[in-house]
C-alpha cells in the first residue's frame, strides 16, 4: 500500500520532460501540488534517511558492539575436578592423622610401661640392698665392721642421688 502511494507521488511530480500533463490535472481537489511539493519530498527524503540511519545504528549496535560473555581462564569442569582432588587429599590426610594419633598412643603406652619397669627395678634393687644389709647384720652382730659396711653400702646407694642433687644445686645457682 505504501509502495503504491510512493509510486503515485513519483508519477505526479512535475517534470519538464514529462509530456503528459493531463495526469497531474486528474488529481482530486484536496491534493494541492503547488510550489510546496519539493519541500514535502525533501522532508520525506530527510525522514527516510534519518530512519535508515537509526535502523543501521541499531543493527550495528546489536550485532557488532554486543557485550561478549566473559571468558574465564578455568572452566566449571576444571573447578569440579580440583574440588574432587581436594576432597581426596583431605580423606588421605584424615587417614594419616588417625594413624599418627594411634602411633602416639602406642608410644605413650610404651613409655608408661618403661617407667613402671624402671620403678619396679628400683624397688627390687632396694629390697636386695636391704637383704644384703640384714645378712651382714646377722653375721656380725655387735661387730663394728657391720656399721662400717652398712655406711659404705648406704653411701654407695645414695651416691647417684647425691650427685644429682649436687648437679641440680649447681644449675639453680
C-alpha positions as CSV (number, residue, x, y, z in Angstrom):
1,X,0.0,0.0,0.0
2,X,2.8,2.3,0.9
3,X,4.6,1.5,-2.3
4,X,1.6,2.3,-4.3
5,X,1.4,5.7,-2.7
6,X,5.1,6.4,-3.3
7,X,4.7,5.4,-6.9
8,X,1.7,7.6,-7.3
9,X,3.5,10.6,-5.9
10,X,6.5,9.9,-8.0
11,X,4.4,9.9,-11.1
12,X,2.8,13.1,-10.2
13,X,6.0,15.1,-9.9
14,X,6.2,18.0,-12.2
15,X,9.0,17.0,-14.7
16,X,9.9,19.4,-17.5
17,X,10.4,16.5,-19.8
18,X,7.1,14.9,-18.9
19,X,4.8,15.3,-21.9
20,X,1.7,14.0,-20.1
21,X,0.3,17.0,-18.1
22,X,-3.2,15.6,-18.0
23,X,-2.2,13.1,-15.3
24,X,-1.4,15.9,-12.9
25,X,-4.6,17.6,-13.8
26,X,-6.6,14.5,-13.0
27,X,-5.7,14.7,-9.2
28,X,-8.6,15.2,-6.8
29,X,-9.1,18.7,-5.5
30,X,-7.9,18.0,-2.0
31,X,-4.3,17.4,-3.3
32,X,-2.5,20.7,-3.7
33,X,0.6,20.4,-5.8
34,X,1.9,23.9,-5.7
35,X,5.4,25.0,-5.0
36,X,5.4,23.1,-1.7
37,X,5.7,19.7,-3.4
38,X,9.5,19.8,-3.5
39,X,9.7,20.8,0.2
40,X,7.4,17.8,1.1
41,X,9.6,15.5,-0.9
42,X,12.8,16.8,0.8
43,X,11.2,16.3,4.2
44,X,10.3,12.8,3.1
45,X,13.8,12.2,2.0
46,X,15.3,13.5,5.2
47,X,12.8,11.5,7.3
48,X,13.7,8.3,5.3
49,X,17.5,8.9,5.6
50,X,17.2,9.5,9.4
51,X,15.1,6.4,9.9
52,X,17.6,4.4,7.8
53,X,20.5,5.7,9.8
54,X,18.7,4.8,13.1
55,X,18.0,1.4,11.8
56,X,21.6,0.9,10.7
57,X,22.9,2.1,14.1
58,X,20.5,-0.2,16.0
59,X,21.7,-3.2,13.8
60,X,25.3,-2.2,14.2
61,X,24.8,-1.9,18.0
62,X,23.0,-5.3,18.3
63,X,25.5,-7.3,16.1
64,X,28.9,-5.7,16.2
65,X,29.0,-3.9,19.5
66,X,27.4,-6.7,21.6
67,X,28.8,-7.3,25.0
68,X,30.7,-10.6,24.7
69,X,30.3,-13.0,27.6
70,X,33.2,-13.2,29.9
71,X,35.7,-16.0,29.2
72,X,37.3,-17.4,32.3
73,X,40.7,-19.0,32.4
74,X,39.3,-22.1,34.0
75,X,36.1,-24.0,33.2
76,X,33.5,-25.3,35.5
77,X,34.7,-28.9,34.9
78,X,38.2,-28.0,35.9
79,X,36.9,-26.4,39.1
80,X,34.9,-29.5,39.9
81,X,37.9,-31.7,39.3
82,X,40.1,-29.6,41.6
83,X,37.3,-29.8,44.3
84,X,37.3,-33.6,43.9
85,X,41.1,-33.7,44.2
86,X,41.0,-31.6,47.4
87,X,38.4,-34.0,48.8
88,X,40.5,-37.0,48.1
89,X,43.6,-35.3,49.6
90,X,41.5,-34.4,52.7
91,X,40.5,-38.0,53.1
92,X,44.1,-39.1,52.8
93,X,45.2,-36.5,55.4
94,X,42.5,-37.7,57.8
95,X,43.8,-41.3,57.4
96,X,47.4,-40.2,58.0
97,X,46.3,-38.1,61.1
98,X,44.5,-41.1,62.5
99,X,47.5,-43.4,62.0
100,X,49.8,-40.8,63.7
101,X,47.4,-40.5,66.6
102,X,47.5,-44.3,67.0
103,X,51.3,-44.3,66.9
104,X,51.4,-41.6,69.6
105,X,49.1,-43.6,71.8
106,X,51.3,-46.7,71.4
107,X,54.4,-44.6,72.2
108,X,52.8,-43.2,75.3
109,X,51.9,-46.7,76.4
110,X,55.4,-48.0,75.8
111,X,56.9,-45.0,77.7
112,X,54.5,-45.7,80.6
113,X,55.5,-49.4,80.7
114,X,59.2,-48.5,80.6
115,X,58.7,-46.0,83.5
116,X,56.8,-48.7,85.6
117,X,59.5,-51.2,84.8
118,X,62.2,-48.8,86.0
119,X,60.3,-48.0,89.2
120,X,59.9,-51.8,89.8
121,X,63.6,-52.3,89.2
122,X,64.5,-49.6,91.6
123,X,62.2,-51.2,94.3
124,X,63.8,-54.6,93.6
125,X,67.3,-53.1,93.9
126,X,66.4,-51.5,97.3
127,X,64.9,-54.8,98.5
128,X,68.1,-56.6,97.6
129,X,70.3,-54.0,99.4
130,X,68.1,-54.3,102.5
131,X,68.5,-58.1,102.3
132,X,72.3,-57.8,102.0
133,X,72.4,-55.4,104.9
134,X,70.4,-57.7,107.0
135,X,72.6,-60.7,106.1
136,X,75.7,-58.6,107.1
137,X,73.9,-57.6,110.3
138,X,73.2,-61.1,111.2
139,X,76.7,-62.3,110.5
140,X,78.4,-59.6,112.5
141,X,76.2,-58.8,115.4
142,X,77.9,-56.4,117.7
143,X,80.7,-56.1,115.3
144,X,81.9,-52.6,114.3
145,X,82.7,-53.7,110.8
146,X,79.0,-54.2,110.3
147,X,78.3,-50.5,110.9
148,X,81.1,-49.6,108.6
149,X,79.9,-51.8,105.9
150,X,76.3,-50.5,106.4
151,X,77.5,-47.0,106.0
152,X,79.6,-48.0,103.0
153,X,76.6,-49.6,101.2
154,X,74.3,-46.7,102.1
155,X,76.9,-44.3,100.7
156,X,77.1,-46.3,97.5
157,X,73.3,-46.4,97.2
158,X,72.9,-42.7,97.8
159,X,75.8,-41.6,95.7
160,X,73.9,-41.3,92.4
161,X,71.1,-39.4,94.1
162,X,73.6,-37.1,95.9
163,X,75.4,-36.5,92.6
164,X,72.0,-35.5,91.1
165,X,71.2,-33.1,93.9
166,X,74.7,-31.5,93.7
167,X,74.3,-31.0,89.9
168,X,70.8,-29.6,90.5
169,X,72.1,-27.2,93.1
170,X,74.9,-26.1,90.7
171,X,72.3,-25.5,87.9
172,X,70.0,-23.5,90.2
173,X,72.9,-21.2,91.3
